[in-house]
Amino acid sequence: MNHILSDRINNLATSQTLAMAALARELKAQGKDIISLSLGEPDFNTPDFIKEAVKKAVDENYSTYSPVEGYLELREAISRKFKRDNGLEYKPTQIVVSTGAKQSLYNIAQVMLNDGDEVILPAPYWVSYFEIVKLSGGVPVEVPTSVETDFKITPEQLEAAITPKTKMMWFSSPCNPSGSVYSREELTALAKVLEKHPNIYVVADEIYEHINFSGTFCSIGSIPGMLEKTITVNGVAKAFAMTGYRIGYIGAPEFIAKACTKIQGQVTSGANSVAQRATITAVDADPSVLNHMVQAFHTRRDLVVGLLKEIPGVKINVPEGAFYVFPDVSSFFGKTLRGTEIKDANDVSMYLLAEANVATVTGDAFGNPNCIRFSYATSDDILKEALRRIKEALTA
């Protein structure tokens, strides 16, 4: 029946992270002992002080439509957060609250891209960047990196990727899927390239900013000359364990913020009113309230990296943020494991699901065909068992 559907949807790829998670759930329902390391979702509960804010919002009857761009009190709180945590000066009129950071990104693409506009994507990139850009008429331009460079692009690579059609660059730091964190020095070097191209705008996805083990964090918008051409995307899903609340937001030049409000007004209108009230409490909180979660992720990172290093043929770096590892498994390509021919990363991922009962995501989904992604947002015991199974399957 695909011929009845639009070319737009027929040309749209399914999110491979969601597809693998769905497959893992299906196999679990069949009684298989599946360990799913495929979805990027904290295994912590939302902090109690935020839950109390939810209850208060319900009791105070925040049950009506909210302003399209978000409650003013929330946008004021986000403005304070940007200044406190990131050194960014965004007025409330430059902030738009959406139903998750994914909608924030979609809004940006819809209001910024015309057919044929090129968007530079340092690879690996978050799985939905490519399809959102394509769906909006843009042309994704992948810039490859590798485990040897900690999956970061260089200024020379950025300069080489720019053409007269380049409209934007999208990247995340800390990065999903690699966990890489760009330093101020590295971002300053990229900014110097972008200074020569005043018509190129940057989307800086900072959803994992607080899950950062490097000790410092830099927003590219805080570098002199970059605020006017940067759209900073953030939200409360990851650091505050609020994935189901579906609240994301942007800070942007005012004309872009107004455009995002305009399109949102025709698509979803304002985000959930109770979730917005809870988000005021979250972004006003001192980030130190998250230390226990960040420390747990740090410990798990060290555990997983250490266990992966023990598997012959797996090449791994030490990610500095988020809750993912992105090992290079290309040494297994061309081999046969337990009767299964391994041609690429997708084969490795499917082999591990079939033989180790562990769900991962192929690096193809993120623009890197040599790697697979593991989420370590689960308990130490589950991670140890998952890596035991993976080691056994890959050393067969």
Stockholm file with secondary structure:
# STOCKHOLM 1.0

chainA/1-396         MNHILSDRINNLATSQTLAMAALARELKAQGKDIISLSLGEPDFNTPDFIKEAVKKAVDENYSTYSPVEGYLELREAISRKFKRDNGLEYKPTQIVVSTGAKQSLYNIAQVMLNDGDEVILPAPYWVSYFEIVKLSGGVPVEVPTSVETDFKITPEQLEAAITPKTKMMWFSSPCNPSGSVYSREELTALAKVLEKHPNIYVVADEIYEHINFSGTFCSIGSIPGMLEKTITVNGVAKAFAMTGYRIGYIGAPEFIAKACTKIQGQVTSGANSVAQRATITAVDADPSVLNHMVQAFHTRRDLVVGLLKEIPGVKINVPEGAFYVFPDVSSFFGKTLRGTEIKDANDVSMYLLAEANVATVTGDAFGNPNCIRFSYATSDDILKEALRRIKEALTA
#=GR chainA/1-396 SS CGGGSCHHHHTCCCCHHHHHHHHHHHHHHTTCCCEECCSCCCSSCCCHHHHHHHHHHHHTTCCSCCCTTCCHHHHHHHHHHIIIIICCCCCGGGEEEESSHHHHHHHHHHHHCCTTCEEEEEESCCHHHHHHHHHTTCEEEEEECCGGGTTCCCHHHHHHHCCTTEEEEEEESSCTTTCCCCCHHHHHHHHHHHHTCTTCEEEEECTTTTSBCSSCCCCGGGSTTCGGGEEEEEESTTTTTCGGGCCEEEECCHHHHHHHHHHHHHHTCSCCHHHHHHHHHHHHSCGGGGHHHHHHHHHHHHHHHHHHHTSTTCBCCCCCBTTEECCBCGGGTTCEETTEECCSHHHHHHHHHHHHCEECEEGGGGTCTTBEEEECCSCHHHHHHHHHHHHHHHTC
#=GC SS_cons         CGGGSCHHHHTCCCCHHHHHHHHHHHHHHTTCCCEECCSCCCSSCCCHHHHHHHHHHHHTTCCSCCCTTCCHHHHHHHHHHIIIIICCCCCGGGEEEESSHHHHHHHHHHHHCCTTCEEEEEESCCHHHHHHHHHTTCEEEEEECCGGGTTCCCHHHHHHHCCTTEEEEEEESSCTTTCCCCCHHHHHHHHHHHHTCTTCEEEEECTTTTSBCSSCCCCGGGSTTCGGGEEEEEESTTTTTCGGGCCEEEECCHHHHHHHHHHHHHHTCSCCHHHHHHHHHHHHSCGGGGHHHHHHHHHHHHHHHHHHHTSTTCBCCCCCBTTEECCBCGGGTTCEETTEECCSHHHHHHHHHHHHCEECEEGGGGTCTTBEEEECCSCHHHHHHHHHHHHHHHTC
//
